[in-house]
Amino acid sequence: MEVSQTGIPGLVIVKPRVFRDNRGFFLETYSRAAFAAAGLDYDFVQDNHARSGARGVLRGLHFQRPPATQAKLVWVVRGAVYDVAVDLRAGSPTYKKWFGIELSEDNFLRLMVPRGFAHGYVTLTEDAEFMYKVDAPYAPAEDGGIAWNDPEIGVDWPVADPLLSEKDTRQPLLAEAGTPFVYADRP
C-alpha cells in the first residue's frame, strides 16, 4: 500500500495494492500490520456502510465531540463520491482548511481522517456505497457538525443543489458552533 500526504497534518490518502486479471481483482481492504508499519496505528472498533440511490446526496459535515472523538478510514465500493475533510483543530497550521478527493469503486483510494476533523461527502453517481472504519463507537450525545456550505470554510462541492437530510439543513456555521478540538502537534 502507498500512503500520500495531503498537506494537512495527519490527513492521508491510502492506495492499496490491487491485483487484477481477467477474472476481476483482489485487494486487502485493511491490514492492521501494514497500517501500523506506515505510522497509522489505529484501533478500529466498528465498520459502517452507507448507500445512496441518487447523484447529489450530501452527507456532512459531521464529527463527534470529545470525549467520543473518532478517526475514520473511508472508501467507496460502488459508484463515486467527492469526499471532504475539514481541519477543526484549533492551533493547527491548517485550521479551517479543507481537502477534497474523489473516492470511487474504480480508483480504490481510501482517506484516513484523524480525530479533530469534520467529514462529509457528496455522491457523484446514481448509486453509491460508502464504507468506513471508526476507532470509537457512535456516541449520539456527542454528535456534532457544521454547515456543509459554511462560507468561512468554502468547500468547493461539485454539486450545486445537493439532497440533504433534515439534520444537515440545520447544522450551524463554524463561527456559531466553535470547535471542540485542539491541535496537539501529532494527529
FENNORWO-V385145 format. One record per residue. SS is DSSP state (@ for helix, = for strand, . for the rest). PSI is psi in whole degrees, -180 to 180 (* if undefined). Layout:
# FENNORWO-V385145
SS:PSI / SS:PSI
This chain:
# FENNORWO-V385145
.:150 / =:140 / =:128 / =:141 / =:151 / .:-11 / .:-6 / .:121 / .:125 / .:-20 / .:113 / =:155 / =:134 / =:125 / =:109 / .:160 / .:126 / .:126 / =:117 / =:146 / =:-168 / .:-11 / .:-20 / =:-130 / =:165 / =:141 / .:157 / .:121 / .:-26 / .:138 / .:115 / @:-43 / @:-44 / @:-40 / @:-45 / @:-41 / @:-27 / .:7 / .:13 / .:74 / .:84 / .:148 / .:88 / .:137 / .:-8 / =:142 / =:141 / =:153 / =:125 / =:143 / =:139 / =:135 / .:18 / .:153 / .:142 / .:10 / =:122 / =:127 / =:115 / =:177 / =:120 / =:158 / =:171 / =:133 / .:157 / .:146 / .:14 / .:30 / .:155 / .:141 / .:148 / =:140 / =:117 / =:147 / =:172 / =:136 / =:-15 / =:132 / .:-150 / =:149 / =:159 / =:114 / =:138 / =:137 / =:136 / =:126 / =:112 / .:19 / =:104 / =:133 / .:-10 / .:145 / .:-14 / .:27 / .:131 / .:6 / .:148 / =:157 / =:134 / =:147 / =:145 / =:126 / =:133 / =:167 / .:-20 / .:-36 / .:-14 / .:9 / =:151 / =:153 / =:126 / =:110 / =:110 / .:173 / .:148 / .:11 / =:147 / =:146 / =:145 / =:172 / =:160 / =:139 / =:139 / .:-6 / .:164 / .:-32 / .:118 / =:135 / =:127 / =:133 / =:150 / =:148 / =:145 / =:153 / .:10 / .:146 / .:161 / .:133 / .:95 / @:-36 / @:-20 / @:10 / =:132 / =:173 / =:171 / .:162 / .:134 / .:-27 / .:29 / .:118 / .:-24 / .:-32 / .:-48 / .:39 / .:134 / .:78 / .:141 / .:8 / .:127 / .:-39 / .:78 / .:158 / =:120 / .:154 / .:163 / @:-41 / @:-46 / @:-18 / @:-16 / .:5 / .:142 / .:163 / .:155 / @:-38 / @:-31 / @:-41 / @:-33 / .:178 / .:138 / .:5 / =:148 / =:135 / .:135 / .:28 / .:-8 / .:122 / .:*
